[in-house]
Amino acid sequence: MNAPPYIFRKILAAAALLLGVTFISFLLMVEFGADRTYDSLGKNPTAEQIAEVRQQLGYDRPFLLRYGEFLQQLATLDLGHSDTSGEPVTRILARTFPVSLALMLPGFLIGNLLGILLGLWAAWYRGKWPDRVIMGASVAGMSISFLVIIILLQVLLCTPWGVNLFPSRGWEVHDLTSYARFATVPALSLIIVTLGYNTRFYRSVMVEELGRDHIRTALAFGASPRAILFTHVLKNSLVPVMTRLIFSIPLVVISGSLLLESYFGIPGIGKATFEAITSGDQSLLKAVVSLTAILFVLAQLAIDLLYRQVDPRIAQA
């Protein structure tokens, strides 16, 4: 019997990984999570009242049955209602996720683009003063707390002690101009805090590629630095670059937005997650954790499929 096609194998592997990830997250969030039985009960509840509440919450049903219902909810996007507001969880996610995406996307793209360019520059001048300056600035940027960077930018750009050009809090976006006003400071914060990590990673990738035999051959034949860096080095480094970019998307949108949105009062998925943590909203937390895991699995599947396009030799392995 012939082996399954490459794409079919990757989809099966992603499905198995998805089942494992959702099972672990459901086990941690529900089976070992906080017991909500007594949240809605008064003092000295009777055994009948406790049993009734546990039945309403589904605690009396077998674990595997509850997990199967959870998978059905994920498949149909019927994620229940928020424990605190009563609003459908799907509606909360549909309202907050686009805000987080619009908030984080500019900083993510610019930060990675600058990291690639600085990494190429530092790798080309490896051991010389441009490399030392770039790496020194990267280490300095990595050593500064994200919160400190946010506060400094807010003071410099949002208060009378600075230029006072941008709002310090909120998200009243109606057009491109208002979007630029409210997104600039969070985007700059994200760029500054991630630029050092991005630059160091991309530099290490480019330095390794610059040591290949075909690069030395191109140099011997008089190829220009521009052609070597962008035609040979960057093109042949697409696998690790692409891996970092795609795997960073779920992490940046969910984790990165949590601090920015909480600090700036932006109504995105990060702020909703923070409020769910503080209020114990298990329905929303369970949905966010599970959908984040699904995003990572989909990112893994996308990377596996894109590898074949970038380097056909991978599919032959």
Backbone hydrogen bonds in HBPLUS format (Angstrom, degrees):
<---DONOR---> <-ACCEPTOR-->    atom                        ^
c    i                          cat <-CA-CA->   ^        H-A-AA   ^      H-
h    n   atom  resd res      DA  || num        DHA   H-A  angle D-A-AA Bond
n    s   type  num  typ     dist DA aas  dist angle  dist       angle   num
A0009-ARG N   A0005-PRO O   3.02 MM   4  6.29 157.5  2.07 155.5 161.4     1
A0010-LYS N   A0006-TYR O   3.09 MM   4  6.36 157.9  2.14 149.0 154.9     2
A0011-ILE N   A0007-ILE O   2.92 MM   4  6.18 154.4  1.99 151.2 158.3     3
A0012-LEU N   A0008-PHE O   3.02 MM   4  6.23 159.5  2.06 148.0 153.2     4
A0013-ALA N   A0009-ARG O   2.95 MM   4  6.18 157.6  2.00 147.5 153.9     5
A0014-ALA N   A0010-LYS O   2.87 MM   4  6.08 154.4  1.94 144.9 152.0     6
A0015-ALA N   A0011-ILE O   2.88 MM   4  6.10 153.6  1.95 147.3 154.5     7
A0016-ALA N   A0012-LEU O   2.96 MM   4  6.22 159.1  2.01 149.6 154.6     8
A0017-LEU N   A0013-ALA O   2.95 MM   4  6.14 159.9  1.99 146.7 152.6     9
A0018-LEU N   A0014-ALA O   2.82 MM   4  5.96 150.4  1.90 143.6 152.4    10
A0019-LEU N   A0015-ALA O   2.98 MM   4  6.25 155.4  2.05 147.4 153.0    11
A0020-GLY N   A0016-ALA O   3.09 MM   4  6.36 159.6  2.13 147.2 152.6    12
A0021-VAL N   A0017-LEU O   2.89 MM   4  6.11 162.1  1.92 152.6 157.3    13
A0022-THR N   A0018-LEU O   2.92 MM   4  6.01 170.1  1.93 152.0 155.3    14
A0023-PHE N   A0019-LEU O   2.93 MM   4  5.95 149.3  2.02 140.7 149.7    15
A0024-ILE N   A0020-GLY O   3.05 MM   4  6.25 161.5  2.08 147.1 151.2    16
A0025-SER N   A0021-VAL O   2.94 MM   4  6.15 167.7  1.96 153.5 157.4    17
A0026-PHE N   A0022-THR O   2.87 MM   4  5.89 156.8  1.92 142.4 149.1    18
A0027-LEU N   A0023-PHE O   2.89 MM   4  6.02 153.4  1.96 143.7 151.7    19
A0028-LEU N   A0024-ILE O   2.94 MM   4  6.18 159.8  1.98 152.3 156.8    20
A0029-MET N   A0025-SER O   2.88 MM   4  5.93 161.6  1.92 148.1 153.8    21
A0030-VAL N   A0026-PHE O   2.89 MM   4  5.58 156.8  1.94 142.7 148.7    22
A0032-PHE N   A0027-LEU O   3.07 MM   5  6.44 143.8  2.21 157.2 168.1    23
A0039-ASP N   A0036-ARG O   3.30 MM   3  5.34 160.0  2.34 103.9 109.9    24
A0050-ILE N   A0046-THR O   3.04 MM   4  6.35 160.4  2.08 152.5 157.8    25
A0051-ALA N   A0047-ALA O   2.94 MM   4  6.10 161.8  1.97 146.7 151.8    26
A0052-GLU N   A0048-GLU O   2.94 MM   4  6.12 151.9  2.02 144.3 152.1    27
A0053-VAL N   A0049-GLN O   3.03 MM   4  6.26 161.2  2.07 150.1 154.1    28
A0054-ARG N   A0050-ILE O   2.97 MM   4  6.18 164.3  2.00 153.2 157.8    29
A0055-GLN N   A0051-ALA O   2.99 MM   4  6.12 143.8  2.12 139.4 149.1    30
A0056-GLN N   A0052-GLU O   2.99 MM   4  6.29 153.0  2.07 144.8 152.0    31
A0057-LEU N   A0053-VAL O   2.92 MM   4  6.20 152.2  1.99 150.9 158.5    32
A0058-GLY N   A0054-ARG O   3.03 MM   4  6.01 114.9  2.47 129.5 144.2    33
A0059-TYR N   A0054-ARG O   2.86 MM   5  5.13 135.0  2.06 155.4 158.8    34
A0058-GLY N   A0055-GLN O   3.18 MM   3  4.99 145.4  2.31  94.2 104.4    35
A0061-ARG N   A0058-GLY O   3.27 MM   3  5.63 167.3  2.29 111.7 115.3    36
A0066-ARG N   A0062-PRO O   3.13 MM   4  6.47 157.1  2.18 150.7 157.0    37
A0067-TYR N   A0063-PHE O   2.86 MM   4  6.18 151.5  1.94 151.0 160.1    38
A0068-GLY N   A0064-LEU O   2.88 MM   4  6.10 154.0  1.95 144.4 151.0    39
A0069-GLU N   A0065-LEU O   3.03 MM   4  6.32 154.2  2.09 145.5 152.1    40
A0070-PHE N   A0066-ARG O   2.93 MM   4  6.16 145.1  2.06 139.7 149.9    41
A0071-LEU N   A0067-TYR O   2.93 MM   4  6.28 154.1  1.99 150.5 156.6    42
A0072-GLN N   A0068-GLY O   3.05 MM   4  6.31 152.9  2.12 143.6 151.1    43
A0073-GLN N   A0069-GLU O   2.93 MM   4  6.21 148.9  2.03 142.8 151.2    44
A0074-LEU N   A0070-PHE O   2.97 MM   4  6.32 156.0  2.03 150.0 156.0    45
A0075-ALA N   A0071-LEU O   2.90 MM   4  6.13 157.7  1.95 148.4 154.7    46
A0076-THR N   A0072-GLN O   2.97 MM   4  6.11 150.7  2.05 146.4 153.6    47
A0077-LEU N   A0073-GLN O   2.72 MM   4  5.49 111.9  2.18 136.9 153.6    48
A0078-ASP N   A0073-GLN O   2.99 MM   5  4.78 132.9  2.22 134.7 141.5    49
A0089-VAL N   A0080-GLY O   2.92 MM   9  5.90 166.2  1.94 141.2 145.5    50
A0082-SER N   A0087-GLU O   2.83 MM   5  5.41 166.4  1.85 147.0 149.9    51
A0086-GLY N   A0082-SER O   3.06 MM   4  4.70 136.7  2.25 113.5 124.9    52
A0091-ARG N   A0088-PRO O   3.09 MM   3  5.34 122.3  2.44 101.0 114.7    53
A0092-ILE N   A0088-PRO O   3.15 MM   4  6.56 151.7  2.23 148.1 156.2    54
A0093-LEU N   A0089-VAL O   2.95 MM   4  6.26 164.2  1.97 158.3 161.5    55
A0094-ALA N   A0090-THR O   2.92 MM   4  6.07 157.7  1.97 146.2 152.8    56
A0095-ARG N   A0091-ARG O   3.02 MM   4  6.13 139.3  2.19 139.3 149.1    57
A0096-THR N   A0092-ILE O   2.95 MM   4  6.10 152.3  2.03 150.0 157.5    58
A0097-PHE N   A0093-LEU O   2.91 MM   4  5.56 165.1  1.93 146.8 151.2    59
A0100-SER N   A0096-THR O   3.11 MM   4  6.46 160.5  2.15 156.6 161.7    60
A0101-LEU N   A0097-PHE O   2.93 MM   4  6.15 160.0  1.97 156.9 162.8    61
A0102-ALA N   A0098-PRO O   2.93 MM   4  6.06 162.5  1.96 145.9 150.4    62
A0103-LEU N   A0099-VAL O   2.91 MM   4  6.07 145.2  2.03 143.8 154.0    63
A0104-MET N   A0100-SER O   2.90 MM   4  6.00 161.9  1.93 153.0 156.4    64
A0105-LEU N   A0101-LEU O   2.98 MM   4  5.68 154.6  2.04 147.7 153.1    65
A0108-PHE N   A0104-MET O   2.98 MM   4  6.04 156.3  2.03 156.4 164.1    66
A0109-LEU N   A0105-LEU O   2.95 MM   4  6.07 171.9  1.96 160.9 161.8    67
A0110-ILE N   A0106-PRO O   2.95 MM   4  6.01 171.7  1.96 156.6 159.1    68
A0111-GLY N   A0107-GLY O   2.88 MM   4  5.64 154.2  1.95 135.8 144.3    69
A0112-ASN N   A0108-PHE O   3.13 MM   4  6.20 157.1  2.19 142.5 147.9    70
A0113-LEU N   A0109-LEU O   2.94 MM   4  6.09 159.3  1.98 149.4 155.8    71
A0114-LEU N   A0110-ILE O   2.89 MM   4  6.01 170.2  1.90 155.0 157.6    72
A0115-GLY N   A0111-GLY O   2.99 MM   4  6.02 148.4  2.09 133.5 143.1    73
A0116-ILE N   A0112-ASN O   2.91 MM   4  6.13 152.6  1.98 147.9 153.8    74
A0117-LEU N   A0113-LEU O   3.06 MM   4  6.34 166.6  2.08 152.1 155.2    75
A0118-LEU N   A0114-LEU O   2.85 MM   4  5.97 169.0  1.86 154.9 158.3    76
A0119-GLY N   A0115-GLY O   2.82 MM   4  5.79 148.0  1.92 137.6 147.5    77
A0120-LEU N   A0116-ILE O   2.91 MM   4  6.12 153.4  1.98 147.9 154.3    78
A0121-TRP N   A0117-LEU O   3.01 MM   4  6.24 160.9  2.05 147.1 152.3    79
A0122-ALA N   A0118-LEU O   2.85 MM   4  6.01 168.3  1.86 151.5 154.8    80
A0123-ALA N   A0119-GLY O   2.94 MM   4  5.98 157.0  1.99 142.2 149.1    81
A0124-TRP N   A0120-LEU O   2.96 MM   4  6.11 153.6  2.04 146.7 153.5    82
A0125-TYR N   A0121-TRP O   3.16 MM   4  6.41 153.6  2.23 147.8 154.2    83
A0126-ARG N   A0123-ALA O   3.35 MM   3  4.88 142.4  2.50 109.4 103.6    84
A0128-LYS N   A0125-TYR O   2.92 MM   3  5.44 163.7  1.95 139.9 142.8    85
A0131-ASP N   A0128-LYS O   3.09 MM   3  5.50 117.4  2.50 109.1 123.4    86
A0132-ARG N   A0128-LYS O   3.02 MM   4  6.32 157.9  2.07 153.3 160.5    87
A0133-VAL N   A0129-TRP O   2.88 MM   4  6.00 164.1  1.91 155.4 158.9    88
A0134-ILE N   A0130-PRO O   2.99 MM   4  6.10 168.4  2.01 148.7 152.1    89
A0135-MET N   A0131-ASP O   2.94 MM   4  6.02 166.8  1.96 150.1 154.4    90
A0136-GLY N   A0132-ARG O   2.84 MM   4  5.85 152.6  1.92 141.9 150.3    91
A0137-ALA N   A0133-VAL O   2.93 MM   4  6.10 161.6  1.96 149.9 154.7    92
A0138-SER N   A0134-ILE O   2.92 MM   4  6.10 147.5  2.03 142.0 151.8    93
A0139-VAL N   A0135-MET O   2.97 MM   4  6.17 162.3  2.00 149.5 152.9    94
A0140-ALA N   A0136-GLY O   3.01 MM   4  6.20 158.6  2.05 146.1 152.5    95
A0141-GLY N   A0137-ALA O   2.90 MM   4  6.06 157.5  1.95 145.2 151.2    96
A0142-MET N   A0138-SER O   2.94 MM   4  6.16 150.6  2.03 146.8 154.9    97
A0143-SER N   A0139-VAL O   3.11 MM   4  6.27 133.5  2.34 140.6 151.8    98
A0143-SER N   A0140-ALA O   3.24 MM   3  5.25 134.7  2.46  95.1 107.1    99
A0144-ILE N   A0141-GLY O   3.42 MM   3  5.58 159.9  2.47 103.2 108.8   100
A0149-ILE N   A0145-SER O   3.10 MM   4  6.44 158.3  2.15 150.8 156.0   101
A0150-ILE N   A0146-PHE O   3.02 MM   4  6.31 158.8  2.07 150.2 156.0   102
A0151-ILE N   A0147-LEU O   2.99 MM   4  6.22 165.4  2.01 151.1 154.4   103
A0152-LEU N   A0148-VAL O   2.95 MM   4  6.13 164.4  1.97 152.2 156.5   104
A0153-LEU N   A0149-ILE O   2.99 MM   4  6.13 168.4  2.01 152.8 155.9   105
A0154-GLN N   A0150-ILE O   2.89 MM   4  6.04 153.6  1.96 146.9 155.2   106
A0155-VAL N   A0151-ILE O   2.93 MM   4  6.14 156.9  1.98 149.4 155.1   107
A0156-LEU N   A0152-LEU O   2.94 MM   4  6.14 163.1  1.97 151.3 156.1   108
A0157-LEU N   A0153-LEU O   2.85 MM   4  5.79 156.1  1.91 149.5 155.1   109
A0158-CYS N   A0154-GLN O   2.83 MM   4  5.03 144.2  1.96 133.7 141.0   110
A0163-VAL N   A0156-LEU O   2.79 MM   7  6.22 154.7  1.86 162.3 155.7   111
A0165-LEU N   A0157-LEU O   2.92 MM   8  5.87 135.9  2.12 142.5 149.6   112
A0166-PHE N   A0157-LEU O   3.15 MM   9  6.07 164.3  2.18 153.7 155.0   113
A0162-GLY N   A0159-THR O   2.97 MM   3  5.53 162.5  2.01 116.9 122.6   114
A0170-GLY N   A0264-PHE O   2.80 MM  94  6.16 154.1  1.87 169.8 178.5   115
A0179-TYR N   A0175-ASP O   2.96 MM   4  6.12 150.7  2.05 147.7 157.0   116
A0180-ALA N   A0176-LEU O   2.95 MM   4  6.16 155.0  2.01 145.6 151.2   117
A0181-ARG N   A0177-THR O   3.06 MM   4  6.36 152.5  2.14 146.2 153.8   118
A0182-PHE N   A0178-SER O   3.07 MM   4  6.26 162.9  2.10 150.2 153.2   119
A0183-ALA N   A0179-TYR O   2.92 MM   4  5.85 145.8  2.04 148.0 157.2   120
A0184-THR N   A0180-ALA O   3.18 MM   4  5.66 136.2  2.38 137.4 142.5   121
A0187-ALA N   A0183-ALA O   2.95 MM   4  5.91 154.7  2.02 147.9 156.0   122
A0188-LEU N   A0184-THR O   2.86 MM   4  6.08 160.8  1.90 156.1 161.3   123
A0189-SER N   A0185-VAL O   2.98 MM   4  6.17 155.9  2.04 150.4 157.2   124
A0190-LEU N   A0186-PRO O   3.01 MM   4  6.27 158.7  2.05 148.2 153.0   125
A0191-ILE N   A0187-ALA O   2.92 MM   4  6.17 159.3  1.96 151.2 157.2   126
A0192-ILE N   A0188-LEU O   2.97 MM   4  6.11 170.5  1.98 153.7 155.6   127
A0193-VAL N   A0189-SER O   3.07 MM   4  6.18 164.8  2.09 150.0 154.3   128
A0194-THR N   A0190-LEU O   3.08 MM   4  6.06 144.4  2.21 144.2 152.3   129
A0195-LEU N   A0191-ILE O   2.88 MM   4  5.63 133.5  2.10 146.9 157.2   130
A0198-ASN N   A0194-THR O   2.93 MM   4  6.10 167.9  1.94 159.7 163.7   131
A0199-THR N   A0195-LEU O   2.84 MM   4  5.91 166.2  1.86 151.5 155.7   132
A0200-ARG N   A0196-GLY O   3.08 MM   4  6.21 168.4  2.09 150.7 153.6   133
A0201-PHE N   A0197-TYR O   3.09 MM   4  6.23 160.1  2.13 147.8 153.4   134
A0202-TYR N   A0198-ASN O   2.91 MM   4  6.08 176.8  1.91 160.3 161.3   135
A0203-ARG N   A0199-THR O   2.85 MM   4  5.88 154.5  1.92 148.1 155.8   136
A0204-SER N   A0200-ARG O   3.15 MM   4  6.27 161.6  2.18 142.2 146.3   137
A0205-VAL N   A0201-PHE O   3.14 MM   4  6.47 153.3  2.22 148.7 156.2   138
A0206-MET N   A0202-TYR O   2.91 MM   4  6.12 163.3  1.94 151.1 155.5   139
A0207-VAL N   A0203-ARG O   2.81 MM   4  5.97 160.1  1.85 158.0 163.1   140
A0208-GLU N   A0204-SER O   3.22 MM   4  6.29 159.9  2.26 138.8 143.7   141
A0209-GLU N   A0205-VAL O   3.12 MM   4  6.40 154.2  2.19 144.3 151.5   142
A0210-LEU N   A0206-MET O   2.86 MM   4  6.07 150.2  1.95 148.7 157.0   143
A0211-GLY N   A0208-GLU O   3.30 MM   3  5.47 147.3  2.41  99.5 108.6   144
A0212-ARG N   A0209-GLU O   3.14 MM   3  5.54 167.6  2.16 116.5 118.5   145
A0216-ARG N   A0212-ARG O   3.31 MM   4  6.72 158.4  2.36 148.0 153.1   146
A0217-THR N   A0213-ASP O   2.93 MM   4  6.23 149.2  2.03 147.7 157.2   147
A0218-ALA N   A0214-HIS O   2.99 MM   4  6.14 154.9  2.06 135.3 141.7   148
A0219-LEU N   A0215-ILE O   2.93 MM   4  6.22 155.6  1.99 149.7 156.3   149
A0220-ALA N   A0216-ARG O   2.96 MM   4  6.14 152.6  2.04 140.9 148.5   150
A0221-PHE N   A0217-THR O   3.04 MM   4  6.34 138.9  2.22 144.1 154.9   151
A0223-ALA N   A0218-ALA O   3.03 MM   5  5.49 167.3  2.05 154.1 151.9   152
A0222-GLY N   A0219-LEU O   3.02 MM   3  5.12 160.4  2.06 107.0 111.5   153
A0228-ILE N   A0224-SER O   2.99 MM   4  6.25 162.2  2.02 156.9 162.3   154
A0229-LEU N   A0225-PRO O   2.88 MM   4  5.96 170.7  1.88 154.8 157.3   155
A0230-PHE N   A0226-ARG O   3.00 MM   4  5.95 169.6  2.01 150.7 154.2   156
A0231-THR N   A0227-ALA O   2.88 MM   4  5.09 142.5  2.02 126.2 137.7   157
A0232-HIS N   A0228-ILE O   3.22 MM   4  5.07 138.7  2.40 111.3 122.9   158
A0233-VAL N   A0228-ILE O   2.78 MM   5  6.09 174.3  1.79 168.6 170.1   159
A0234-LEU N   A0229-LEU O   2.81 MM   5  5.94 157.5  1.86 149.2 156.2   160
A0236-ASN N   A0232-HIS O   3.00 MM   4  5.97 159.0  2.05 146.2 152.0   161
A0237-SER N   A0234-LEU O   3.15 MM   3  5.03 148.6  2.25  96.8 106.3   162
A0238-LEU N   A0235-LYS O   3.45 MM   3  5.55 161.4  2.49 108.6 109.0   163
A0241-VAL N   A0237-SER O   3.20 MM   4  6.27 165.2  2.22 156.9 160.6   164
A0242-MET N   A0238-LEU O   2.73 MM   4  5.54 161.7  1.77 143.3 149.3   165
A0243-THR N   A0239-VAL O   2.99 MM   4  6.10 154.1  2.06 145.6 153.1   166
A0244-ARG N   A0240-PRO O   3.04 MM   4  6.23 162.7  2.07 147.6 151.0   167
A0245-LEU N   A0241-VAL O   3.02 MM   4  6.26 163.3  2.05 150.8 155.8   168
A0246-ILE N   A0242-MET O   2.99 MM   4  6.10 176.7  1.99 155.2 156.1   169
A0247-PHE N   A0243-THR O   3.05 MM   4  6.01 164.3  2.08 148.4 153.5   170
A0248-SER N   A0244-ARG O   3.04 MM   4  5.92 134.1  2.26 138.2 148.9   171
A0249-ILE N   A0246-ILE O   3.33 MM   3  5.54 144.5  2.47 101.5 110.4   172
A0252-VAL N   A0248-SER O   2.78 MM   4  5.84 165.0  1.81 162.3 166.2   173
A0253-VAL N   A0249-ILE O   2.99 MM   4  6.05 172.2  2.00 157.9 160.4   174
A0254-ILE N   A0250-PRO O   3.05 MM   4  6.01 164.0  2.08 147.5 151.9   175
A0255-SER N   A0251-LEU O   2.84 MM   4  5.36 129.2  2.10 133.1 146.8   176
A0256-GLY N   A0251-LEU O   3.28 MM   5  6.77 152.0  2.36 142.3 149.9   177
A0258-LEU N   A0255-SER O   3.16 MM   3  5.34 139.8  2.33 100.4 111.6   178
A0261-GLU N   A0257-SER O   2.83 MM   4  5.54 160.3  1.87 141.3 148.1   179
A0262-SER N   A0258-LEU O   3.12 MM   4  5.95 149.9  2.22 132.0 140.7   180
A0263-TYR N   A0259-LEU O   2.96 MM   4  6.02 158.5  2.01 148.7 154.5   181
A0264-PHE N   A0260-LEU O   2.90 MM   4  5.97 168.8  1.91 153.9 157.4   182
A0265-GLY N   A0261-GLU O   2.84 MM   4  5.34 117.7  2.23 132.1 142.7   183
A0266-ILE N   A0261-GLU O   3.00 MM   5  4.54 144.0  2.13 122.4 131.7   184
A0268-GLY N   A0266-ILE O   2.78 MM   2  5.75 138.5  1.95 110.4  97.3   185
A0272-ALA N   A0268-GLY O   3.09 MM   4  6.35 160.6  2.13 147.9 153.9   186
A0273-THR N   A0269-ILE O   2.88 MM   4  6.00 148.1  1.98 139.4 147.8   187
A0274-PHE N   A0270-GLY O   2.95 MM   4  6.21 156.8  2.01 146.4 152.7   188
A0275-GLU N   A0271-LYS O   2.94 MM   4  6.19 161.6  1.97 151.7 156.3   189
A0276-ALA N   A0272-ALA O   2.94 MM   4  6.11 145.0  2.07 138.1 148.2   190
A0277-ILE N   A0273-THR O   2.91 MM   4  6.20 147.7  2.01 147.9 156.2   191
A0278-THR N   A0274-PHE O   3.06 MM   4  6.36 163.5  2.09 151.2 154.8   192
A0279-SER N   A0275-GLU O   2.96 MM   4  6.01 145.7  2.08 141.3 150.5   193
A0280-GLY N   A0276-ALA O   2.86 MM   4  5.59 119.4  2.23 134.1 146.3   194
A0281-ASP N   A0276-ALA O   2.89 MM   5  4.64 146.9  2.00 133.3 140.5   195
A0282-GLN N   A0280-GLY O   2.98 MM   2  5.73 115.2  2.42 114.1  97.4   196
A0285-LEU N   A0281-ASP O   3.07 MM   4  6.26 166.7  2.08 154.4 158.6   197
A0286-LYS N   A0282-GLN O   2.78 MM   4  5.73 162.6  1.81 147.9 152.9   198
A0287-ALA N   A0283-SER O   3.19 MM   4  6.33 152.2  2.27 137.5 144.6   199
A0288-VAL N   A0284-LEU O   2.92 MM   4  6.17 163.0  1.95 154.1 158.5   200
A0289-VAL N   A0285-LEU O   2.90 MM   4  6.02 174.0  1.90 158.3 160.0   201
A0290-SER N   A0286-LYS O   3.07 MM   4  6.03 162.0  2.11 140.4 146.1   202
A0291-LEU N   A0287-ALA O   2.88 MM   4  5.93 163.3  1.91 149.1 154.3   203
A0292-THR N   A0288-VAL O   2.90 MM   4  5.97 148.9  2.00 144.6 153.2   204
A0293-ALA N   A0289-VAL O   3.04 MM   4  6.29 155.3  2.11 144.4 150.8   205
A0294-ILE N   A0290-SER O   2.93 MM   4  6.24 151.4  2.01 144.7 153.2   206
A0295-LEU N   A0291-LEU O   2.91 MM   4  6.15 150.8  2.00 142.0 149.4   207
A0296-PHE N   A0292-THR O   3.05 MM   4  6.39 152.8  2.12 147.9 154.6   208
A0297-VAL N   A0293-ALA O   3.03 MM   4  6.34 155.8  2.09 148.3 154.8   209
A0298-LEU N   A0294-ILE O   2.87 MM   4  6.11 161.9  1.90 153.3 158.4   210
A0299-ALA N   A0295-LEU O   2.83 MM   4  6.01 146.3  1.94 141.3 151.4   211
A0300-GLN N   A0296-PHE O   2.91 MM   4  6.20 152.7  1.99 144.5 151.4   212
A0301-LEU N   A0297-VAL O   2.93 MM   4  6.27 156.3  1.99 148.7 155.1   213
A0302-ALA N   A0298-LEU O   2.85 MM   4  6.06 159.4  1.89 147.7 153.5   214
A0303-ILE N   A0299-ALA O   2.91 MM   4  6.12 157.0  1.96 149.1 155.2   215
A0304-ASP N   A0300-GLN O   3.00 MM   4  6.23 162.6  2.03 149.4 153.8   216
A0305-LEU N   A0301-LEU O   3.06 MM   4  6.29 155.3  2.12 149.1 155.2   217
A0306-LEU N   A0302-ALA O   2.86 MM   4  6.02 153.5  1.93 147.4 155.5   218
A0307-TYR N   A0303-ILE O   2.86 MM   4  5.98 146.5  1.97 151.5 159.3   219
A0309-GLN N   A0306-LEU O   2.97 MM   3  5.16 125.0  2.28 100.9 115.1   220
A0310-VAL N   A0306-LEU O   2.96 MM   4  6.29 156.5  2.02 156.4 163.5   221
A0311-ASP N   A0307-TYR O   2.77 MM   4  5.79 171.6  1.78 157.5 160.4   222
A0314-ILE N   A0311-ASP O   3.06 MM   3  5.95 161.3  2.10 128.3 131.9   223
A0315-ALA N   A0312-PRO O   3.23 MM   3  5.61 129.5  2.50 105.5 116.1   224
A0316-GLN N   A0313-ARG O   3.18 MM   3  5.25 139.6  2.35  97.4 108.7   225
A0317-ALA N   A0314-ILE O   3.15 MM   3  5.35 155.6  2.21 104.4 111.9   226
